[in-house]
Amino acid sequence: MSTLFIVATPIGNLQDTTIRAIDVLKQVDLILCEDTRVTKKLLDRYQIEKPLLSYHQHSKLNKINYILDLLKLGKNLALVSDAGTPGISDPGGKLINSIITSPGLVVKIISIPGPSAVIAAASISGLPMDRFLFLGFPPAKRKRKKFFKEVLESKYSIIFYESPYRIIKTLQELNLEAKTCNLEPNIVVCRELTKKFETVYRGNINEVLQKLEKDKILGEFVVVVNSRISTNLSTNLHE
C-alpha cells in the first residue's frame, strides 16, 4: 500500500521544521510542492535530496491523474505547501478527495502536523479561543460586505488571512461595516509570523489601521476579530 504524507512546513522560521517532518521527507519517493524553488530552500537546509513535483491550485487534471498513477505504482509521496499545513487555504484537500474517491485506489493518508499561521495567531491573540471560526481569505471582489458583516456578527472569534496588497482596504471596509453595525470589535493583526520582522498589532480597528499605515506593508497577514468582549487590547498595540 502506498502512503501520502501531509507534511506541515515552516511559515517563516526554518527551525520550526519538526524532526518527524525531516525524517518523512528523507524517506518518501517524491515530494509534491507548490513552488519547487521555495521547497528546495527547506530541503537544502536539512540536506534532503528528493525529486520535486509542482502541485498547486492551478494544476490541471492530468497532473492529478499522474499523481494518482504514482500512488497506484506503490510510490510513497509527501505533500507540502510553501508555508504551513497543506489543505488549509490551499488545494491539498482537492488532491486528498481525488485519492479517496478514486475507484480501486487504496492509499494510507498520514498527517505530519506542525506550523500553521491560523494556530500561531490564535495562540497569541489574547482573544477567546475555546471556539473560533477560520474563514480563509475574504472575497477579492463580490460579497465582501456580506463577509465582513458575518465576521462582526459572529459570537465566536474569527480568524482570516489577507495579503499585503489588500490588508489596508480590508480593514477600512471592516471598520466601515463595524460602524454601520454600531460595533467596536477588538482585533489582532499578525504580520510575518515567526520571521525576523514579526509584528503584532492590537486594539480597535482605527488604532491598528493607524499603526499599519505608518509601517511597511510586507508579508502575509493573519487577522483575528472578536466583537463580543470588552477587553481593551490597545495598551500593547504594537509588539
DRENGU-600346 format. One record per residue (C-alpha): x, y, z; residue in three letters. Coordinates in steps of 0.1 Angstrom, whole numbers, always signed. Example, Ala and Ser with C-alpha at 12.3 -4.5 7.8 and 13.67 -1.06 7.14 Angstrom:
<rec x="+123" y="-45" z="+78" residuo="ALA"/>
<rec x="+137" y="-11" z="+71" residuo="SER"/>
This chain:
<rec x="+0" y="+0" z="+0" residuo="MET"/>
<rec x="+13" y="+34" z="-9" residuo="SER"/>
<rec x="+13" y="+64" z="+15" residuo="THR"/>
<rec x="+6" y="+101" z="+11" residuo="LEU"/>
<rec x="+21" y="+122" z="+39" residuo="PHE"/>
<rec x="+6" y="+156" z="+45" residuo="ILE"/>
<rec x="+36" y="+175" z="+59" residuo="VAL"/>
<rec x="+34" y="+208" z="+76" residuo="ALA"/>
<rec x="+63" y="+231" z="+68" residuo="THR"/>
<rec x="+76" y="+264" z="+85" residuo="PRO"/>
<rec x="+56" y="+295" z="+80" residuo="ILE"/>
<rec x="+88" y="+316" z="+82" residuo="GLY"/>
<rec x="+115" y="+303" z="+105" residuo="ASN"/>
<rec x="+130" y="+271" z="+91" residuo="LEU"/>
<rec x="+139" y="+260" z="+126" residuo="GLN"/>
<rec x="+102" y="+252" z="+131" residuo="ASP"/>
<rec x="+106" y="+221" z="+110" residuo="THR"/>
<rec x="+98" y="+190" z="+131" residuo="THR"/>
<rec x="+121" y="+161" z="+134" residuo="ILE"/>
<rec x="+94" y="+138" z="+121" residuo="ARG"/>
<rec x="+88" y="+160" z="+90" residuo="ALA"/>
<rec x="+125" y="+158" z="+82" residuo="ILE"/>
<rec x="+125" y="+120" z="+85" residuo="ASP"/>
<rec x="+95" y="+117" z="+63" residuo="VAL"/>
<rec x="+108" y="+140" z="+36" residuo="LEU"/>
<rec x="+140" y="+119" z="+36" residuo="LYS"/>
<rec x="+121" y="+87" z="+32" residuo="GLN"/>
<rec x="+95" y="+94" z="+5" residuo="VAL"/>
<rec x="+100" y="+87" z="-32" residuo="ASP"/>
<rec x="+87" y="+122" z="-43" residuo="LEU"/>
<rec x="+77" y="+155" z="-28" residuo="ILE"/>
<rec x="+47" y="+174" z="-41" residuo="LEU"/>
<rec x="+50" y="+211" z="-35" residuo="CYS"/>
<rec x="+35" y="+245" z="-46" residuo="GLU"/>
<rec x="+68" y="+261" z="-57" residuo="ASP"/>
<rec x="+98" y="+239" z="-62" residuo="THR"/>
<rec x="+121" y="+269" z="-55" residuo="ARG"/>
<rec x="+106" y="+275" z="-21" residuo="VAL"/>
<rec x="+107" y="+239" z="-11" residuo="THR"/>
<rec x="+142" y="+235" z="-23" residuo="LYS"/>
<rec x="+154" y="+260" z="+3" residuo="LYS"/>
<rec x="+139" y="+239" z="+30" residuo="LEU"/>
<rec x="+154" y="+207" z="+17" residuo="LEU"/>
<rec x="+188" y="+223" z="+13" residuo="ASP"/>
<rec x="+187" y="+235" z="+49" residuo="ARG"/>
<rec x="+183" y="+199" z="+61" residuo="TYR"/>
<rec x="+204" y="+182" z="+34" residuo="GLN"/>
<rec x="+175" y="+164" z="+18" residuo="ILE"/>
<rec x="+178" y="+153" z="-18" residuo="GLU"/>
<rec x="+145" y="+142" z="-32" residuo="LYS"/>
<rec x="+127" y="+148" z="-66" residuo="PRO"/>
<rec x="+101" y="+175" z="-65" residuo="LEU"/>
<rec x="+69" y="+178" z="-85" residuo="LEU"/>
<rec x="+49" y="+211" z="-85" residuo="SER"/>
<rec x="+13" y="+207" z="-75" residuo="TYR"/>
<rec x="-8" y="+239" z="-68" residuo="HIS"/>
<rec x="-42" y="+255" z="-72" residuo="GLN"/>
<rec x="-37" y="+259" z="-110" residuo="HIS"/>
<rec x="-26" y="+223" z="-116" residuo="SER"/>
<rec x="-46" y="+206" z="-143" residuo="LYS"/>
<rec x="-65" y="+173" z="-141" residuo="LEU"/>
<rec x="-37" y="+155" z="-159" residuo="ASN"/>
<rec x="-13" y="+164" z="-131" residuo="LYS"/>
<rec x="-37" y="+149" z="-105" residuo="ILE"/>
<rec x="-40" y="+118" z="-127" residuo="ASN"/>
<rec x="-2" y="+115" z="-129" residuo="TYR"/>
<rec x="+0" y="+117" z="-90" residuo="ILE"/>
<rec x="-27" y="+90" z="-88" residuo="LEU"/>
<rec x="-8" y="+68" z="-111" residuo="ASP"/>
<rec x="+23" y="+71" z="-90" residuo="LEU"/>
<rec x="+3" y="+60" z="-59" residuo="LEU"/>
<rec x="-11" y="+31" z="-79" residuo="LYS"/>
<rec x="+25" y="+20" z="-86" residuo="LEU"/>
<rec x="+31" y="+20" z="-48" residuo="GLY"/>
<rec x="+51" y="+52" z="-45" residuo="LYS"/>
<rec x="+52" y="+70" z="-12" residuo="ASN"/>
<rec x="+46" y="+107" z="-16" residuo="LEU"/>
<rec x="+48" y="+138" z="+6" residuo="ALA"/>
<rec x="+26" y="+168" z="+1" residuo="LEU"/>
<rec x="+39" y="+202" z="+13" residuo="VAL"/>
<rec x="+28" y="+238" z="+8" residuo="SER"/>
<rec x="+51" y="+268" z="+6" residuo="ASP"/>
<rec x="+43" y="+275" z="+42" residuo="ALA"/>
<rec x="+22" y="+259" z="+69" residuo="GLY"/>
<rec x="-1" y="+229" z="+68" residuo="THR"/>
<rec x="-13" y="+216" z="+35" residuo="PRO"/>
<rec x="-51" y="+216" z="+30" residuo="GLY"/>
<rec x="-56" y="+249" z="+49" residuo="ILE"/>
<rec x="-65" y="+275" z="+23" residuo="SER"/>
<rec x="-46" y="+256" z="-4" residuo="ASP"/>
<rec x="-55" y="+228" z="-29" residuo="PRO"/>
<rec x="-43" y="+199" z="-7" residuo="GLY"/>
<rec x="-79" y="+189" z="+2" residuo="GLY"/>
<rec x="-87" y="+186" z="-35" residuo="LYS"/>
<rec x="-59" y="+161" z="-41" residuo="LEU"/>
<rec x="-69" y="+141" z="-10" residuo="ILE"/>
<rec x="-105" y="+140" z="-22" residuo="ASN"/>
<rec x="-94" y="+128" z="-56" residuo="SER"/>
<rec x="-74" y="+100" z="-39" residuo="ILE"/>
<rec x="-102" y="+88" z="-16" residuo="ILE"/>
<rec x="-128" y="+88" z="-43" residuo="THR"/>
<rec x="-106" y="+71" z="-70" residuo="SER"/>
<rec x="-121" y="+36" z="-76" residuo="PRO"/>
<rec x="-99" y="+8" z="-65" residuo="GLY"/>
<rec x="-71" y="+30" z="-52" residuo="LEU"/>
<rec x="-61" y="+23" z="-16" residuo="VAL"/>
<rec x="-38" y="+49" z="-1" residuo="VAL"/>
<rec x="-28" y="+55" z="+35" residuo="LYS"/>
<rec x="-30" y="+92" z="+42" residuo="ILE"/>
<rec x="-10" y="+104" z="+72" residuo="ILE"/>
<rec x="-8" y="+139" z="+87" residuo="SER"/>
<rec x="+26" y="+151" z="+98" residuo="ILE"/>
<rec x="+15" y="+181" z="+119" residuo="PRO"/>
<rec x="+34" y="+213" z="+125" residuo="GLY"/>
<rec x="+33" y="+250" z="+118" residuo="PRO"/>
<rec x="+1" y="+268" z="+110" residuo="SER"/>
<rec x="-4" y="+305" z="+108" residuo="ALA"/>
<rec x="-40" y="+301" z="+120" residuo="VAL"/>
<rec x="-30" y="+284" z="+152" residuo="ILE"/>
<rec x="+0" y="+306" z="+157" residuo="ALA"/>
<rec x="-21" y="+337" z="+156" residuo="ALA"/>
<rec x="-48" y="+322" z="+178" residuo="ALA"/>
<rec x="-23" y="+313" z="+204" residuo="SER"/>
<rec x="-10" y="+348" z="+209" residuo="ILE"/>
<rec x="-42" y="+368" z="+203" residuo="SER"/>
<rec x="-54" y="+371" z="+238" residuo="GLY"/>
<rec x="-90" y="+367" z="+225" residuo="LEU"/>
<rec x="-113" y="+338" z="+234" residuo="PRO"/>
<rec x="-102" y="+307" z="+215" residuo="MET"/>
<rec x="-122" y="+279" z="+232" residuo="ASP"/>
<rec x="-142" y="+282" z="+199" residuo="ARG"/>
<rec x="-133" y="+301" z="+168" residuo="PHE"/>
<rec x="-140" y="+302" z="+131" residuo="LEU"/>
<rec x="-114" y="+303" z="+103" residuo="PHE"/>
<rec x="-127" y="+319" z="+71" residuo="LEU"/>
<rec x="-96" y="+318" z="+48" residuo="GLY"/>
<rec x="-92" y="+348" z="+26" residuo="PHE"/>
<rec x="-120" y="+374" z="+22" residuo="PRO"/>
<rec x="-136" y="+375" z="-13" residuo="PRO"/>
<rec x="-115" y="+396" z="-36" residuo="ALA"/>
<rec x="-144" y="+414" z="-52" residuo="LYS"/>
<rec x="-180" y="+403" z="-47" residuo="ARG"/>
<rec x="-197" y="+396" z="-14" residuo="LYS"/>
<rec x="-171" y="+414" z="+7" residuo="ARG"/>
<rec x="-197" y="+434" z="+26" residuo="LYS"/>
<rec x="-215" y="+401" z="+35" residuo="LYS"/>
<rec x="-182" y="+386" z="+46" residuo="PHE"/>
<rec x="-174" y="+414" z="+69" residuo="PHE"/>
<rec x="-209" y="+415" z="+84" residuo="LYS"/>
<rec x="-206" y="+378" z="+92" residuo="GLU"/>
<rec x="-172" y="+384" z="+108" residuo="VAL"/>
<rec x="-186" y="+412" z="+130" residuo="LEU"/>
<rec x="-218" y="+394" z="+140" residuo="GLU"/>
<rec x="-202" y="+361" z="+149" residuo="SER"/>
<rec x="-205" y="+350" z="+185" residuo="LYS"/>
<rec x="-171" y="+334" z="+182" residuo="TYR"/>
<rec x="-136" y="+348" z="+174" residuo="SER"/>
<rec x="-130" y="+349" z="+137" residuo="ILE"/>
<rec x="-96" y="+344" z="+120" residuo="ILE"/>
<rec x="-89" y="+351" z="+84" residuo="PHE"/>
<rec x="-59" y="+357" z="+61" residuo="TYR"/>
<rec x="-52" y="+387" z="+40" residuo="GLU"/>
<rec x="-25" y="+397" z="+15" residuo="SER"/>
<rec x="-2" y="+428" z="+18" residuo="PRO"/>
<rec x="-20" y="+442" z="-12" residuo="TYR"/>
<rec x="-54" y="+443" z="+4" residuo="ARG"/>
<rec x="-49" y="+445" z="+41" residuo="ILE"/>
<rec x="-55" y="+483" z="+44" residuo="ILE"/>
<rec x="-86" y="+481" z="+22" residuo="LYS"/>
<rec x="-99" y="+451" z="+41" residuo="THR"/>
<rec x="-95" y="+468" z="+75" residuo="LEU"/>
<rec x="-111" y="+500" z="+62" residuo="GLN"/>
<rec x="-141" y="+481" z="+49" residuo="GLU"/>
<rec x="-143" y="+461" z="+81" residuo="LEU"/>
<rec x="-142" y="+494" z="+101" residuo="ASN"/>
<rec x="-170" y="+509" z="+79" residuo="LEU"/>
<rec x="-192" y="+478" z="+85" residuo="GLU"/>
<rec x="-185" y="+479" z="+122" residuo="ALA"/>
<rec x="-197" y="+515" z="+124" residuo="LYS"/>
<rec x="-228" y="+505" z="+105" residuo="THR"/>
<rec x="-234" y="+477" z="+130" residuo="CYS"/>
<rec x="-226" y="+500" z="+159" residuo="ASN"/>
<rec x="-198" y="+477" z="+170" residuo="LEU"/>
<rec x="-162" y="+483" z="+180" residuo="GLU"/>
<rec x="-145" y="+449" z="+178" residuo="PRO"/>
<rec x="-111" y="+440" z="+193" residuo="ASN"/>
<rec x="-88" y="+429" z="+165" residuo="ILE"/>
<rec x="-53" y="+414" z="+164" residuo="VAL"/>
<rec x="-33" y="+416" z="+132" residuo="VAL"/>
<rec x="-2" y="+395" z="+129" residuo="CYS"/>
<rec x="+24" y="+402" z="+102" residuo="ARG"/>
<rec x="+53" y="+380" z="+92" residuo="GLU"/>
<rec x="+47" y="+354" z="+119" residuo="LEU"/>
<rec x="+79" y="+336" z="+131" residuo="THR"/>
<rec x="+100" y="+357" z="+108" residuo="LYS"/>
<rec x="+126" y="+383" z="+117" residuo="LYS"/>
<rec x="+102" y="+413" z="+114" residuo="PHE"/>
<rec x="+72" y="+396" z="+131" residuo="GLU"/>
<rec x="+48" y="+423" z="+142" residuo="THR"/>
<rec x="+16" y="+420" z="+162" residuo="VAL"/>
<rec x="-9" y="+449" z="+162" residuo="TYR"/>
<rec x="-36" y="+450" z="+188" residuo="ARG"/>
<rec x="-66" y="+473" z="+195" residuo="GLY"/>
<rec x="-97" y="+485" z="+178" residuo="ASN"/>
<rec x="-97" y="+488" z="+140" residuo="ILE"/>
<rec x="-88" y="+525" z="+139" residuo="ASN"/>
<rec x="-58" y="+520" z="+162" residuo="GLU"/>
<rec x="-45" y="+491" z="+142" residuo="VAL"/>
<rec x="-50" y="+510" z="+109" residuo="LEU"/>
<rec x="-30" y="+540" z="+121" residuo="GLN"/>
<rec x="-1" y="+517" z="+131" residuo="LYS"/>
<rec x="-2" y="+497" z="+99" residuo="LEU"/>
<rec x="-3" y="+528" z="+77" residuo="GLU"/>
<rec x="+29" y="+540" z="+93" residuo="LYS"/>
<rec x="+47" y="+507" z="+87" residuo="ASP"/>
<rec x="+59" y="+490" z="+56" residuo="LYS"/>
<rec x="+32" y="+467" z="+43" residuo="ILE"/>
<rec x="+51" y="+435" z="+38" residuo="LEU"/>
<rec x="+44" y="+397" z="+41" residuo="GLY"/>
<rec x="+12" y="+378" z="+47" residuo="GLU"/>
<rec x="-13" y="+389" z="+74" residuo="PHE"/>
<rec x="-35" y="+369" z="+98" residuo="VAL"/>
<rec x="-64" y="+389" z="+113" residuo="VAL"/>
<rec x="-83" y="+379" z="+145" residuo="VAL"/>
<rec x="-116" y="+396" z="+153" residuo="VAL"/>
<rec x="-139" y="+395" z="+183" residuo="ASN"/>
<rec x="-169" y="+417" z="+187" residuo="SER"/>
<rec x="-183" y="+402" z="+218" residuo="ARG"/>
<rec x="-158" y="+411" z="+245" residuo="ILE"/>
<rec x="-149" y="+445" z="+261" residuo="SER"/>
<rec x="-112" y="+438" z="+268" residuo="THR"/>
<rec x="-90" y="+467" z="+258" residuo="ASN"/>
<rec x="-61" y="+454" z="+238" residuo="LEU"/>
<rec x="-47" y="+487" z="+228" residuo="SER"/>
<rec x="-23" y="+490" z="+258" residuo="THR"/>
<rec x="+1" y="+468" z="+239" residuo="ASN"/>
<rec x="-8" y="+479" z="+205" residuo="LEU"/>
<rec x="+24" y="+472" z="+186" residuo="HIS"/>
<rec x="+48" y="+444" z="+196" residuo="GLU"/>
